[in-house]
Amino acid sequence: MCNVPSGAEAYGSLYAASSSDGVLRLGNIVPDFTADTTHGPMKFHEWIDGSWAILFSHPADFTPVCTTEIGRLALKYDELKSKGVKLATLSCDPVESHTKWLDDVVAHCENKVTIDFPIIADPTREIAVKYGMIDPELKDKEGLPLTCRAVFIIGPDKKLKLSLNYPASVGRNMDEITRVIDALQLSAKYSVATPANWPNNHESIGKKGQAFLLPTVTPEDAKKYFPNHTSCLVPSGIDYLRLTPIENLSTK
Ligand code: BEZ
């Protein structure tokens, strides 16, 4: 059994659980809210219920990029569910609009998807303001601001683990969302961090998909708990690029 703290334990304590200035940051408990959704009323914290969760916003219904994003997300839904991740999306449009638009989303995905996750309505922008996802440059026909393409990944402790903000002009890559879920869940369990482009890293040295031991892992613990780790030699001579296979790691 391993007694070294996981990445989440080692670094999570650096972040404050609540925001002191109303700006939502990594490590903060995400704001709670109640809302109408395409699956009925939602109390957000109750809905999270100890799972990993994703809150995914789009600017507006009946717009082209958003239509492709919700369709592509639906194609990832079963995979997210299998990883223990709940998914909800949001825009400022009302539920009736979401429901009508979803027929288009499904049709544009060649009827190969069903939308099994709730789409939240936020016509008052109350949730968008709480989460800081308003794009002030983006307005609806009435001149009211809309949400940017935000992604909030929330841990079972209701703390914000990762966020992304894309402008309306750039659709998101759903493979990146499942990739960061895998990376977050790995680091929540083990004392490792994932390299750039993981799991497509270090293939040229025969160590594809391996992860780095956290700098906080002592050389003794590295030997004891990560017996298959190897170090990359660098000119400084400092032993910090310690790669470990991620299969068969032990947890506490
Ligand atoms: C879109 O989804 O295509 C979109 C939405 C709002 C502004 C610009 C583009």
Boltz pocket constraint, residues with backbone or C-beta under 6 A from the ligand:
constraints:
  - pocket:
      binder: B
      contacts: [[A, 59], [A, 60], [A, 63], [A, 64], [A, 65], [A, 66], [A, 67], [A, 138], [A, 168], [A, 169]]
      max_distance: 6.0
